[in-house]
Amino acid sequence: MKVGQLIRQKLLEDGRTVTWFATQICCTRTHVYKIFDKTDIDTGLLMRISRVLKHDFFKDFSREFSKKK
């Protein structure tokens, strides 16, 4: 599961722009595109992203972990 793809998908579902998202998480558009390519991410950044997008990405990974058992 690629975390960056999940973030990008949620952003698109919400109809938000990359520019809006970059402003919300205090980074550049270039950095947002780098986030979209990530397979893993710092938990502090993921927490901030989860709050901004109002989506619990940690729960997604927990669900995925439970499936693999």
Backbone as CSV, one residue per row, in Angstrom:
resi,resn,N_x,N_y,N_z,CA_x,CA_y,CA_z,C_x,C_y,C_z
1,MET,0.852,-1.176,0.000,0.000,0.000,0.000,0.896,1.237,0.000
2,LYS,0.738,2.053,-1.000,1.545,3.264,-1.137,0.814,4.444,-0.509
3,VAL,1.350,4.959,0.565,0.680,6.026,1.299,0.450,7.263,0.434
4,GLY,1.397,7.594,-0.399,1.252,8.766,-1.260,0.067,8.657,-2.197
5,GLN,-0.166,7.463,-2.711,-1.303,7.246,-3.603,-2.623,7.409,-2.857
6,LEU,-2.666,6.931,-1.620,-3.878,7.086,-0.806,-4.182,8.556,-0.541
7,ILE,-3.142,9.309,-0.241,-3.303,10.742,0.019,-3.799,11.442,-1.240
8,ARG,-3.190,11.139,-2.354,-3.586,11.754,-3.626,-5.037,11.416,-3.963
9,GLN,-5.405,10.162,-3.771,-6.769,9.719,-4.051,-7.778,10.479,-3.189
10,LYS,-7.491,10.630,-1.911,-8.387,11.349,-1.009,-8.505,12.813,-1.422
11,LEU,-7.394,13.411,-1.781,-7.395,14.803,-2.220,-8.285,14.977,-3.457
12,LEU,-8.171,14.067,-4.403,-8.994,14.115,-5.612,-10.474,13.894,-5.300
13,GLU,-10.756,12.922,-4.420,-12.144,12.649,-4.024,-12.799,13.882,-3.406
14,ASP,-12.010,14.629,-2.652,-12.524,15.825,-1.988,-12.601,17.029,-2.922
15,GLY,-12.062,16.886,-4.136,-12.088,17.984,-5.096,-11.159,19.133,-4.732
16,ARG,-10.116,18.827,-3.995,-9.147,19.844,-3.578,-7.978,19.892,-4.547
17,THR,-7.348,21.056,-4.637,-6.193,21.218,-5.520,-4.893,20.964,-4.766
18,VAL,-3.864,20.697,-5.518,-2.532,20.519,-4.934,-2.087,21.819,-4.260
19,THR,-2.403,22.935,-4.861,-2.040,24.235,-4.283,-2.713,24.434,-2.930
20,TRP,-3.995,24.124,-2.843,-4.710,24.227,-1.567,-4.056,23.341,-0.517
21,PHE,-3.784,22.099,-0.904,-3.194,21.123,0.020,-1.819,21.577,0.495
22,ALA,-0.995,22.058,-0.422,0.350,22.533,-0.059,0.262,23.657,0.970
23,THR,-0.682,24.561,0.767,-0.865,25.670,1.712,-1.275,25.143,3.084
24,GLN,-2.173,24.176,3.092,-2.686,23.630,4.353,-1.611,22.916,5.175
25,ILE,-0.682,22.245,4.499,0.359,21.512,5.237,1.692,22.265,5.246
26,CYS,1.635,23.525,4.815,2.809,24.428,4.883,4.016,23.895,4.120
27,CYS,3.806,23.588,2.855,4.925,23.173,2.009,4.673,23.638,0.578
28,THR,5.556,23.283,-0.316,5.433,23.692,-1.716,4.666,22.629,-2.506
29,ARG,4.196,23.033,-3.667,3.522,22.081,-4.554,4.486,20.958,-4.948
30,THR,5.737,21.305,-5.157,6.749,20.305,-5.517,6.847,19.233,-4.437
31,HIS,6.828,19.662,-3.180,6.907,18.708,-2.074,5.662,17.817,-2.027
32,VAL,4.509,18.383,-2.326,3.276,17.584,-2.352,3.406,16.474,-3.391
33,TYR,3.916,16.787,-4.569,4.087,15.750,-5.596,5.078,14.676,-5.147
34,LYS,6.074,15.068,-4.361,7.010,14.081,-3.805,6.302,13.198,-2.790
35,ILE,5.395,13.790,-2.004,4.603,13.010,-1.040,3.779,11.956,-1.786
36,PHE,3.185,12.321,-2.913,2.370,11.397,-3.695,3.166,10.174,-4.150
37,ASP,4.481,10.303,-4.294,5.333,9.190,-4.736,5.846,8.324,-3.591
38,LYS,5.586,8.715,-2.364,6.143,8.006,-1.210,5.420,6.691,-0.917
39,THR,6.223,5.702,-0.507,5.660,4.441,-0.031,5.550,4.451,1.487
40,ASP,6.326,5.316,2.124,6.226,5.491,3.575,6.375,6.975,3.894
41,ILE,5.993,7.349,5.125,5.935,8.765,5.468,6.119,8.932,6.970
42,ASP,6.687,10.038,7.366,6.857,10.381,8.770,5.479,10.449,9.441
43,THR,5.364,9.883,10.629,4.060,9.851,11.299,3.539,11.236,11.660
44,GLY,4.424,12.157,11.987,3.993,13.522,12.297,3.365,14.187,11.085
45,LEU,3.979,13.998,9.924,3.441,14.560,8.693,2.116,13.875,8.340
46,LEU,2.051,12.567,8.520,0.815,11.851,8.227,-0.316,12.307,9.144
47,MET,-0.001,12.619,10.387,-1.011,13.126,11.321,-1.543,14.473,10.835
48,ARG,-0.641,15.344,10.409,-1.042,16.660,9.905,-1.913,16.509,8.654
49,ILE,-1.508,15.631,7.754,-2.270,15.378,6.529,-3.649,14.806,6.870
50,SER,-3.689,13.883,7.813,-4.959,13.289,8.234,-5.917,14.350,8.760
51,ARG,-5.395,15.269,9.539,-6.238,16.339,10.072,-6.742,17.263,8.975
52,VAL,-5.853,17.641,8.063,-6.225,18.552,6.980,-7.280,17.918,6.071
53,LEU,-7.094,16.643,5.741,-8.022,15.966,4.836,-9.187,15.302,5.568
54,LYS,-9.175,15.410,6.901,-10.233,14.819,7.725,-10.437,13.333,7.395
55,HIS,-9.305,12.625,7.361,-9.323,11.194,7.047,-8.229,10.508,7.871
56,ASP,-8.570,9.406,8.503,-7.619,8.674,9.344,-6.836,7.653,8.509
57,PHE,-5.702,8.095,7.977,-4.864,7.198,7.183,-4.254,6.094,8.046
58,PHE,-4.085,6.354,9.328,-3.556,5.334,10.237,-4.506,4.140,10.298
59,LYS,-5.800,4.414,10.274,-6.801,3.348,10.301,-6.706,2.501,9.032
60,ASP,-6.427,3.144,7.904,-6.264,2.404,6.649,-5.125,1.398,6.760
61,PHE,-4.023,1.823,7.348,-2.871,0.933,7.486,-3.129,-0.151,8.518
62,SER,-3.851,0.187,9.570,-4.206,-0.800,10.586,-5.077,-1.900,9.973
63,ARG,-6.028,-1.495,9.152,-6.906,-2.448,8.466,-6.089,-3.360,7.554
64,GLU,-5.142,-2.760,6.818,-4.285,-3.519,5.914,-3.417,-4.509,6.703
65,PHE,-2.914,-4.073,7.843,-2.104,-4.942,8.707,-2.933,-6.128,9.191
66,SER,-4.159,-5.889,9.585,-5.042,-6.951,10.085,-5.353,-7.974,9.005
67,LYS,-5.472,-7.545,7.768,-5.747,-8.462,6.667,-4.614,-9.441,6.442
68,LYS,-3.378,-8.992,6.698,-2.200,-9.813,6.396,-1.938,-10.884,7.462
69,LYS,-2.640,-10.832,8.563,-2.418,-11.827,9.634,-2.999,-13.165,9.312
